[in-house]
Amino acid sequence: MSPKKVTIIDRDRWDPIGSRTSSKKEILEAQRKIEDFYNDIGIVLHMQKSTLVDLY
């Protein structure tokens, strides 16, 4: 089934969304969680920044 609307959000850092000052540990944790999420749905990220995709 094709989505009716696709929103792509490019992020230039791995910082957790909504975080103004993140520690190195928080950034690495955010990176791991984002990669795990995409791995769970069959997408492997091979890039320096994350592309978040919302399907409607």
CHARMM-style PDB file with segment names, atoms N, HN, CA, C and O in Angstrom:
ATOM      1  N   MET     1       0.844  -1.170   0.000  1.00  0.00      PROA
ATOM      2  CA  MET     1       0.000   0.000   0.000  1.00  0.00      PROA
ATOM      3  C   MET     1       0.895   1.241   0.000  1.00  0.00      PROA
ATOM      4  O   MET     1       1.831   1.335   0.794  1.00  0.00      PROA
ATOM      5  N   SER     2       0.610   2.178  -0.879  1.00  0.00      PROA
ATOM      6  HN  SER     2      -0.150   2.102  -1.525  1.00  0.00      PROA
ATOM      7  CA  SER     2       1.390   3.408  -0.944  1.00  0.00      PROA
ATOM      8  C   SER     2       0.841   4.426   0.048  1.00  0.00      PROA
ATOM      9  O   SER     2      -0.373   4.555   0.204  1.00  0.00      PROA
ATOM     10  N   PRO     3       1.733   5.146   0.714  1.00  0.00      PROA
ATOM     11  CA  PRO     3       1.247   6.178   1.637  1.00  0.00      PROA
ATOM     12  C   PRO     3       0.646   7.348   0.861  1.00  0.00      PROA
ATOM     13  O   PRO     3       1.060   7.629  -0.264  1.00  0.00      PROA
ATOM     14  N   LYS     4      -0.320   8.022   1.456  1.00  0.00      PROA
ATOM     15  HN  LYS     4      -0.657   7.794   2.370  1.00  0.00      PROA
ATOM     16  CA  LYS     4      -0.927   9.184   0.822  1.00  0.00      PROA
ATOM     17  C   LYS     4      -0.014  10.397   0.932  1.00  0.00      PROA
ATOM     18  O   LYS     4       0.001  11.256   0.051  1.00  0.00      PROA
ATOM     19  N   LYS     5       0.740  10.460   2.010  1.00  0.00      PROA
ATOM     20  HN  LYS     5       0.728   9.762   2.726  1.00  0.00      PROA
ATOM     21  CA  LYS     5       1.615  11.601   2.236  1.00  0.00      PROA
ATOM     22  C   LYS     5       2.894  11.115   2.894  1.00  0.00      PROA
ATOM     23  O   LYS     5       2.851  10.276   3.794  1.00  0.00      PROA
ATOM     24  N   VAL     6       4.029  11.634   2.453  1.00  0.00      PROA
ATOM     25  HN  VAL     6       4.064  12.315   1.722  1.00  0.00      PROA
ATOM     26  CA  VAL     6       5.318  11.297   3.049  1.00  0.00      PROA
ATOM     27  C   VAL     6       5.998  12.591   3.460  1.00  0.00      PROA
ATOM     28  O   VAL     6       6.141  13.504   2.647  1.00  0.00      PROA
ATOM     29  N   THR     7       6.416  12.677   4.712  1.00  0.00      PROA
ATOM     30  HN  THR     7       6.299  11.936   5.373  1.00  0.00      PROA
ATOM     31  CA  THR     7       7.160  13.827   5.201  1.00  0.00      PROA
ATOM     32  C   THR     7       8.569  13.368   5.526  1.00  0.00      PROA
ATOM     33  O   THR     7       8.755  12.432   6.304  1.00  0.00      PROA
ATOM     34  N   ILE     8       9.564  14.019   4.936  1.00  0.00      PROA
ATOM     35  HN  ILE     8       9.413  14.779   4.304  1.00  0.00      PROA
ATOM     36  CA  ILE     8      10.961  13.684   5.192  1.00  0.00      PROA
ATOM     37  C   ILE     8      11.596  14.839   5.954  1.00  0.00      PROA
ATOM     38  O   ILE     8      11.526  15.991   5.525  1.00  0.00      PROA
ATOM     39  N   ILE     9      12.207  14.528   7.071  1.00  0.00      PROA
ATOM     40  HN  ILE     9      12.263  13.593   7.420  1.00  0.00      PROA
ATOM     41  CA  ILE     9      12.860  15.531   7.906  1.00  0.00      PROA
ATOM     42  C   ILE     9      14.340  15.197   7.968  1.00  0.00      PROA
ATOM     43  O   ILE     9      14.717  14.135   8.462  1.00  0.00      PROA
ATOM     44  N   ASP    10      15.180  16.095   7.470  1.00  0.00      PROA
ATOM     45  HN  ASP    10      14.873  16.958   7.069  1.00  0.00      PROA
ATOM     46  CA  ASP    10      16.626  15.907   7.553  1.00  0.00      PROA
ATOM     47  C   ASP    10      17.143  16.569   8.821  1.00  0.00      PROA
ATOM     48  O   ASP    10      16.792  17.709   9.127  1.00  0.00      PROA
ATOM     49  N   ARG    11      17.969  15.852   9.547  1.00  0.00      PROA
ATOM     50  HN  ARG    11      18.254  14.926   9.298  1.00  0.00      PROA
ATOM     51  CA  ARG    11      18.603  16.388  10.748  1.00  0.00      PROA
ATOM     52  C   ARG    11      20.099  16.402  10.511  1.00  0.00      PROA
ATOM     53  O   ARG    11      20.664  15.446   9.980  1.00  0.00      PROA
ATOM     54  N   ASP    12      20.739  17.496  10.910  1.00  0.00      PROA
ATOM     55  HN  ASP    12      20.280  18.272  11.341  1.00  0.00      PROA
ATOM     56  CA  ASP    12      22.165  17.620  10.654  1.00  0.00      PROA
ATOM     57  C   ASP    12      23.023  17.106  11.800  1.00  0.00      PROA
ATOM     58  O   ASP    12      24.251  17.141  11.718  1.00  0.00      PROA
ATOM     59  N   ARG    13      22.392  16.629  12.865  1.00  0.00      PROA
ATOM     60  HN  ARG    13      21.395  16.600  12.932  1.00  0.00      PROA
ATOM     61  CA  ARG    13      23.131  16.074  13.998  1.00  0.00      PROA
ATOM     62  C   ARG    13      22.353  14.900  14.561  1.00  0.00      PROA
ATOM     63  O   ARG    13      21.196  14.673  14.207  1.00  0.00      PROA
ATOM     64  N   TRP    14      23.004  14.161  15.442  1.00  0.00      PROA
ATOM     65  HN  TRP    14      23.943  14.345  15.730  1.00  0.00      PROA
ATOM     66  CA  TRP    14      22.356  13.023  16.103  1.00  0.00      PROA
ATOM     67  C   TRP    14      21.718  13.432  17.422  1.00  0.00      PROA
ATOM     68  O   TRP    14      21.230  12.574  18.158  1.00  0.00      PROA
ATOM     69  N   ASP    15      21.709  14.722  17.738  1.00  0.00      PROA
ATOM     70  HN  ASP    15      22.105  15.419  17.141  1.00  0.00      PROA
ATOM     71  CA  ASP    15      21.167  15.163  19.024  1.00  0.00      PROA
ATOM     72  C   ASP    15      19.717  14.712  19.174  1.00  0.00      PROA
ATOM     73  O   ASP    15      18.962  14.698  18.202  1.00  0.00      PROA
ATOM     74  N   PRO    16      19.335  14.345  20.394  1.00  0.00      PROA
ATOM     75  CA  PRO    16      17.931  14.013  20.626  1.00  0.00      PROA
ATOM     76  C   PRO    16      17.053  15.218  20.289  1.00  0.00      PROA
ATOM     77  O   PRO    16      17.417  16.354  20.593  1.00  0.00      PROA
ATOM     78  N   ILE    17      15.910  14.977  19.668  1.00  0.00      PROA
ATOM     79  HN  ILE    17      15.614  14.054  19.421  1.00  0.00      PROA
ATOM     80  CA  ILE    17      15.007  16.066  19.307  1.00  0.00      PROA
ATOM     81  C   ILE    17      14.571  16.789  20.578  1.00  0.00      PROA
ATOM     82  O   ILE    17      14.205  16.151  21.565  1.00  0.00      PROA
ATOM     83  N   GLY    18      14.611  18.120  20.553  1.00  0.00      PROA
ATOM     84  HN  GLY    18      14.908  18.639  19.751  1.00  0.00      PROA
ATOM     85  CA  GLY    18      14.191  18.924  21.692  1.00  0.00      PROA
ATOM     86  C   GLY    18      15.293  19.176  22.699  1.00  0.00      PROA
ATOM     87  O   GLY    18      15.070  19.874  23.689  1.00  0.00      PROA
ATOM     88  N   SER    19      16.465  18.632  22.476  1.00  0.00      PROA
ATOM     89  HN  SER    19      16.646  18.065  21.672  1.00  0.00      PROA
ATOM     90  CA  SER    19      17.573  18.807  23.410  1.00  0.00      PROA
ATOM     91  C   SER    19      18.468  19.944  22.925  1.00  0.00      PROA
ATOM     92  O   SER    19      18.919  19.939  21.780  1.00  0.00      PROA
ATOM     93  N   ARG    20      18.721  20.909  23.792  1.00  0.00      PROA
ATOM     94  HN  ARG    20      18.355  20.912  24.722  1.00  0.00      PROA
ATOM     95  CA  ARG    20      19.559  22.047  23.398  1.00  0.00      PROA
ATOM     96  C   ARG    20      21.031  21.766  23.622  1.00  0.00      PROA
ATOM     97  O   ARG    20      21.860  22.079  22.767  1.00  0.00      PROA
ATOM     98  N   THR    21      21.359  21.188  24.742  1.00  0.00      PROA
ATOM     99  HN  THR    21      20.686  20.934  25.436  1.00  0.00      PROA
ATOM    100  CA  THR    21      22.757  20.846  25.022  1.00  0.00      PROA
ATOM    101  C   THR    21      22.798  19.381  25.424  1.00  0.00      PROA
ATOM    102  O   THR    21      22.338  19.005  26.502  1.00  0.00      PROA
ATOM    103  N   SER    22      23.344  18.579  24.562  1.00  0.00      PROA
ATOM    104  HN  SER    22      23.718  18.885  23.686  1.00  0.00      PROA
ATOM    105  CA  SER    22      23.396  17.140  24.801  1.00  0.00      PROA
ATOM    106  C   SER    22      24.821  16.721  25.112  1.00  0.00      PROA
ATOM    107  O   SER    22      25.780  17.225  24.527  1.00  0.00      PROA
ATOM    108  N   SER    23      24.936  15.790  26.046  1.00  0.00      PROA
ATOM    109  HN  SER    23      24.157  15.381  26.521  1.00  0.00      PROA
ATOM    110  CA  SER    23      26.251  15.227  26.336  1.00  0.00      PROA
ATOM    111  C   SER    23      26.598  14.224  25.240  1.00  0.00      PROA
ATOM    112  O   SER    23      25.733  13.790  24.479  1.00  0.00      PROA
ATOM    113  N   LYS    24      27.871  13.866  25.173  1.00  0.00      PROA
ATOM    114  HN  LYS    24      28.574  14.219  25.791  1.00  0.00      PROA
ATOM    115  CA  LYS    24      28.315  12.874  24.182  1.00  0.00      PROA
ATOM    116  C   LYS    24      27.556  11.554  24.380  1.00  0.00      PROA
ATOM    117  O   LYS    24      27.194  10.887  23.412  1.00  0.00      PROA
ATOM    118  N   LYS    25      27.323  11.191  25.642  1.00  0.00      PROA
ATOM    119  HN  LYS    25      27.617  11.734  26.429  1.00  0.00      PROA
ATOM    120  CA  LYS    25      26.594   9.955  25.945  1.00  0.00      PROA
ATOM    121  C   LYS    25      25.158  10.020  25.410  1.00  0.00      PROA
ATOM    122  O   LYS    25      24.663   9.047  24.841  1.00  0.00      PROA
ATOM    123  N   GLU    26      24.488  11.170  25.593  1.00  0.00      PROA
ATOM    124  HN  GLU    26      24.890  11.960  26.055  1.00  0.00      PROA
ATOM    125  CA  GLU    26      23.117  11.322  25.100  1.00  0.00      PROA
ATOM    126  C   GLU    26      23.062  11.268  23.574  1.00  0.00      PROA
ATOM    127  O   GLU    26      22.138  10.690  23.001  1.00  0.00      PROA
ATOM    128  N   ILE    27      24.057  11.876  22.919  1.00  0.00      PROA
ATOM    129  HN  ILE    27      24.807  12.346  23.384  1.00  0.00      PROA
ATOM    130  CA  ILE    27      24.106  11.851  21.456  1.00  0.00      PROA
ATOM    131  C   ILE    27      24.290  10.427  20.952  1.00  0.00      PROA
ATOM    132  O   ILE    27      23.616  10.014  20.008  1.00  0.00      PROA
ATOM    133  N   LEU    28      25.201   9.663  21.573  1.00  0.00      PROA
ATOM    134  HN  LEU    28      25.748   9.998  22.340  1.00  0.00      PROA
ATOM    135  CA  LEU    28      25.424   8.273  21.164  1.00  0.00      PROA
ATOM    136  C   LEU    28      24.194   7.414  21.416  1.00  0.00      PROA
ATOM    137  O   LEU    28      23.875   6.533  20.618  1.00  0.00      PROA
ATOM    138  N   GLU    29      23.498   7.667  22.530  1.00  0.00      PROA
ATOM    139  HN  GLU    29      23.758   8.382  23.179  1.00  0.00      PROA
ATOM    140  CA  GLU    29      22.270   6.929  22.841  1.00  0.00      PROA
ATOM    141  C   GLU    29      21.181   7.240  21.807  1.00  0.00      PROA
ATOM    142  O   GLU    29      20.465   6.341  21.367  1.00  0.00      PROA
ATOM    143  N   ALA    30      21.061   8.513  21.424  1.00  0.00      PROA
ATOM    144  HN  ALA    30      21.643   9.243  21.782  1.00  0.00      PROA
ATOM    145  CA  ALA    30      20.080   8.898  20.404  1.00  0.00      PROA
ATOM    146  C   ALA    30      20.410   8.223  19.076  1.00  0.00      PROA
ATOM    147  O   ALA    30      19.514   7.732  18.388  1.00  0.00      PROA
ATOM    148  N   GLN    31      21.689   8.196  18.716  1.00  0.00      PROA
ATOM    149  HN  GLN    31      22.416   8.595  19.275  1.00  0.00      PROA
ATOM    150  CA  GLN    31      22.115   7.546  17.473  1.00  0.00      PROA
ATOM    151  C   GLN    31      21.764   6.067  17.502  1.00  0.00      PROA
ATOM    152  O   GLN    31      21.246   5.534  16.520  1.00  0.00      PROA
ATOM    153  N   ARG    32      22.042   5.397  18.615  1.00  0.00      PROA
ATOM    154  HN  ARG    32      22.463   5.830  19.412  1.00  0.00      PROA
ATOM    155  CA  ARG    32      21.752   3.968  18.729  1.00  0.00      PROA
ATOM    156  C   ARG    32      20.250   3.700  18.614  1.00  0.00      PROA
ATOM    157  O   ARG    32      19.831   2.766  17.929  1.00  0.00      PROA
ATOM    158  N   LYS    33      19.442   4.528  19.290  1.00  0.00      PROA
ATOM    159  HN  LYS    33      19.782   5.286  19.845  1.00  0.00      PROA
ATOM    160  CA  LYS    33      17.993   4.333  19.251  1.00  0.00      PROA
ATOM    161  C   LYS    33      17.430   4.551  17.851  1.00  0.00      PROA
ATOM    162  O   LYS    33      16.557   3.808  17.403  1.00  0.00      PROA
ATOM    163  N   ILE    34      17.935   5.578  17.162  1.00  0.00      PROA
ATOM    164  HN  ILE    34      18.645   6.182  17.526  1.00  0.00      PROA
ATOM    165  CA  ILE    34      17.468   5.838  15.802  1.00  0.00      PROA
ATOM    166  C   ILE    34      17.852   4.685  14.881  1.00  0.00      PROA
ATOM    167  O   ILE    34      17.026   4.213  14.100  1.00  0.00      PROA
ATOM    168  N   GLU    35      19.106   4.229  14.967  1.00  0.00      PROA
ATOM    169  HN  GLU    35      19.777   4.613  15.601  1.00  0.00      PROA
ATOM    170  CA  GLU    35      19.550   3.109  14.128  1.00  0.00      PROA
ATOM    171  C   GLU    35      18.764   1.844  14.441  1.00  0.00      PROA
ATOM    172  O   GLU    35      18.377   1.117  13.526  1.00  0.00      PROA
ATOM    173  N   ASP    36      18.521   1.568  15.738  1.00  0.00      PROA
ATOM    174  HN  ASP    36      18.836   2.158  16.481  1.00  0.00      PROA
ATOM    175  CA  ASP    36      17.747   0.383  16.120  1.00  0.00      PROA
ATOM    176  C   ASP    36      16.329   0.440  15.560  1.00  0.00      PROA
ATOM    177  O   ASP    36      15.806  -0.566  15.080  1.00  0.00      PROA
ATOM    178  N   PHE    37      15.707   1.620  15.623  1.00  0.00      PROA
ATOM    179  HN  PHE    37      16.132   2.437  16.013  1.00  0.00      PROA
ATOM    180  CA  PHE    37      14.351   1.771  15.103  1.00  0.00      PROA
ATOM    181  C   PHE    37      14.309   1.428  13.618  1.00  0.00      PROA
ATOM    182  O   PHE    37      13.460   0.653  13.179  1.00  0.00      PROA
ATOM    183  N   TYR    38      15.225   2.006  12.851  1.00  0.00      PROA
ATOM    184  HN  TYR    38      15.915   2.636  13.209  1.00  0.00      PROA
ATOM    185  CA  TYR    38      15.229   1.744  11.413  1.00  0.00      PROA
ATOM    186  C   TYR    38      15.614   0.305  11.107  1.00  0.00      PROA
ATOM    187  O   TYR    38      15.091  -0.277  10.157  1.00  0.00      PROA
ATOM    188  N   ASN    39      16.513  -0.281  11.883  1.00  0.00      PROA
ATOM    189  HN  ASN    39      16.938   0.192  12.655  1.00  0.00      PROA
ATOM    190  CA  ASN    39      16.855  -1.692  11.681  1.00  0.00      PROA
ATOM    191  C   ASN    39      15.635  -2.578  11.897  1.00  0.00      PROA
ATOM    192  O   ASN    39      15.441  -3.558  11.178  1.00  0.00      PROA
ATOM    193  N   ASP    40      14.804  -2.229  12.896  1.00  0.00      PROA
ATOM    194  HN  ASP    40      14.962  -1.432  13.479  1.00  0.00      PROA
ATOM    195  CA  ASP    40      13.599  -3.006  13.185  1.00  0.00      PROA
ATOM    196  C   ASP    40      12.618  -3.010  12.020  1.00  0.00      PROA
ATOM    197  O   ASP    40      11.900  -3.989  11.820  1.00  0.00      PROA
ATOM    198  N   ILE    41      12.580  -1.924  11.249  1.00  0.00      PROA
ATOM    199  HN  ILE    41      13.164  -1.129  11.411  1.00  0.00      PROA
ATOM    200  CA  ILE    41      11.650  -1.878  10.118  1.00  0.00      PROA
ATOM    201  C   ILE    41      12.347  -2.169   8.792  1.00  0.00      PROA
ATOM    202  O   ILE    41      11.764  -1.978   7.725  1.00  0.00      PROA
ATOM    203  N   GLY    42      13.602  -2.634   8.863  1.00  0.00      PROA
ATOM    204  HN  GLY    42      14.075  -2.789   9.730  1.00  0.00      PROA
ATOM    205  CA  GLY    42      14.295  -3.102   7.672  1.00  0.00      PROA
ATOM    206  C   GLY    42      15.064  -2.049   6.902  1.00  0.00      PROA
ATOM    207  O   GLY    42      15.405  -2.270   5.740  1.00  0.00      PROA
ATOM    208  N   ILE    43      15.349  -0.904   7.518  1.00  0.00      PROA
ATOM    209  HN  ILE    43      15.073  -0.725   8.462  1.00  0.00      PROA
ATOM    210  CA  ILE    43      16.120   0.152   6.856  1.00  0.00      PROA
ATOM    211  C   ILE    43      17.438   0.305   7.592  1.00  0.00      PROA
ATOM    212  O   ILE    43      17.453   0.478   8.811  1.00  0.00      PROA
ATOM    213  N   VAL    44      18.543   0.242   6.864  1.00  0.00      PROA
ATOM    214  HN  VAL    44      18.530   0.101   5.874  1.00  0.00      PROA
ATOM    215  CA  VAL    44      19.864   0.422   7.459  1.00  0.00      PROA
ATOM    216  C   VAL    44      20.371   1.799   7.062  1.00  0.00      PROA
ATOM    217  O   VAL    44      20.426   2.126   5.877  1.00  0.00      PROA
ATOM    218  N   LEU    45      20.741   2.602   8.046  1.00  0.00      PROA
ATOM    219  HN  LEU    45      20.697   2.336   9.009  1.00  0.00      PROA
ATOM    220  CA  LEU    45      21.244   3.946   7.771  1.00  0.00      PROA
ATOM    221  C   LEU    45      22.745   3.892   7.546  1.00  0.00      PROA
ATOM    222  O   LEU    45      23.486   3.380   8.385  1.00  0.00      PROA
ATOM    223  N   HSD    46      23.192   4.417   6.422  1.00  0.00      PROA
ATOM    224  HN  HSD    46      22.590   4.833   5.741  1.00  0.00      PROA
ATOM    225  CA  HSD    46      24.613   4.506   6.107  1.00  0.00      PROA
ATOM    226  C   HSD    46      24.934   5.962   5.804  1.00  0.00      PROA
ATOM    227  O   HSD    46      25.355   6.289   4.694  1.00  0.00      PROA
ATOM    228  N   MET    47      24.742   6.825   6.772  1.00  0.00      PROA
ATOM    229  HN  MET    47      24.400   6.560   7.674  1.00  0.00      PROA
ATOM    230  CA  MET    47      24.957   8.241   6.527  1.00  0.00      PROA
ATOM    231  C   MET    47      25.327   8.945   7.821  1.00  0.00      PROA
ATOM    232  O   MET    47      25.186   8.389   8.910  1.00  0.00      PROA
ATOM    233  N   GLN    48      25.798  10.169   7.687  1.00  0.00      PROA
ATOM    234  HN  GLN    48      25.912  10.620   6.802  1.00  0.00      PROA
ATOM    235  CA  GLN    48      26.204  10.958   8.841  1.00  0.00      PROA
ATOM    236  C   GLN    48      25.031  11.640   9.515  1.00  0.00      PROA
ATOM    237  O   GLN    48      25.125  12.025  10.680  1.00  0.00      PROA
ATOM    238  N   LYS    49      23.936  11.794   8.804  1.00  0.00      PROA
ATOM    239  HN  LYS    49      23.859  11.481   7.857  1.00  0.00      PROA
ATOM    240  CA  LYS    49      22.765  12.407   9.406  1.00  0.00      PROA
ATOM    241  C   LYS    49      21.564  11.500   9.228  1.00  0.00      PROA
ATOM    242  O   LYS    49      21.557  10.614   8.373  1.00  0.00      PROA
ATOM    243  N   SER    50      20.570  11.729  10.029  1.00  0.00      PROA
ATOM    244  HN  SER    50      20.576  12.449  10.723  1.00  0.00      PROA
ATOM    245  CA  SER    50      19.373  10.910   9.998  1.00  0.00      PROA
ATOM    246  C   SER    50      18.325  11.555   9.109  1.00  0.00      PROA
ATOM    247  O   SER    50      18.160  12.775   9.120  1.00  0.00      PROA
ATOM    248  N   THR    51      17.628  10.753   8.349  1.00  0.00      PROA
ATOM    249  HN  THR    51      17.762   9.762   8.339  1.00  0.00      PROA
ATOM    250  CA  THR    51      16.468  11.206   7.606  1.00  0.00      PROA
ATOM    251  C   THR    51      15.265  10.512   8.218  1.00  0.00      PROA
ATOM    252  O   THR    51      15.115   9.294   8.119  1.00  0.00      PROA
ATOM    253  N   LEU    52      14.411  11.301   8.852  1.00  0.00      PROA
ATOM    254  HN  LEU    52      14.532  12.291   8.932  1.00  0.00      PROA
ATOM    255  CA  LEU    52      13.224  10.747   9.488  1.00  0.00      PROA
ATOM    256  C   LEU    52      12.069  10.821   8.499  1.00  0.00      PROA
ATOM    257  O   LEU    52      11.858  11.852   7.861  1.00  0.00      PROA
ATOM    258  N   VAL    53      11.331   9.745   8.373  1.00  0.00      PROA
ATOM    259  HN  VAL    53      11.501   8.907   8.891  1.00  0.00      PROA
ATOM    260  CA  VAL    53      10.244   9.674   7.408  1.00  0.00      PROA
ATOM    261  C   VAL    53       8.961   9.343   8.144  1.00  0.00      PROA
ATOM    262  O   VAL    53       8.880   8.331   8.840  1.00  0.00      PROA
ATOM    263  N   ASP    54       7.957  10.196   7.992  1.00  0.00      PROA
ATOM    264  HN  ASP    54       8.023  11.019   7.427  1.00  0.00      PROA
ATOM    265  CA  ASP    54       6.639   9.942   8.554  1.00  0.00      PROA
ATOM    266  C   ASP    54       5.720   9.519   7.420  1.00  0.00      PROA
ATOM    267  O   ASP    54       5.615  10.229   6.420  1.00  0.00      PROA
ATOM    268  N   LEU    55       5.060   8.390   7.551  1.00  0.00      PROA
ATOM    269  HN  LEU    55       5.146   7.813   8.363  1.00  0.00      PROA
ATOM    270  CA  LEU    55       4.127   7.909   6.537  1.00  0.00      PROA
ATOM    271  C   LEU    55       2.709   8.101   7.040  1.00  0.00      PROA
ATOM    272  O   LEU    55       2.379   7.715   8.161  1.00  0.00      PROA
ATOM    273  N   TYR    56       1.885   8.692   6.213  1.00  0.00      PROA
ATOM    274  HN  TYR    56       2.154   9.006   5.302  1.00  0.00      PROA
ATOM    275  CA  TYR    56       0.487   8.917   6.585  1.00  0.00      PROA
ATOM    276  C   TYR    56      -0.412   8.109   5.692  1.00  0.00      PROA
ATOM    277  OT1 TYR    56      -1.634   8.156   5.840  1.00  0.00      PROA
TER     278      TYR     56
END
